[in-house]
Amino acid sequence: MIVNFGFWNIQTEPEVMFGKKYFICSHKNNPTKLELVFVKGDKLEGKKELVEFIEKEILE
């Protein structure tokens, strides 16, 4: 499922590749622009506004 946040479309289910878990965030106006938010243990790493949104809206 995809959630809209500002100019971003965020996948609600994390992807896993090579042992790394991450959320894919694509820009609405430029779909080739992607941001990855990595899950490291119980923390998220990536663009600050996306990390805060994922922690509040998706992980709760």
Protein Blocks (a to p, Z undefined) as FASTA:
>chain_A
ZZdehjbccdfbdcdeehiacdddddfklmmbccddddehjaccddfklmmmmmmmmmZZ
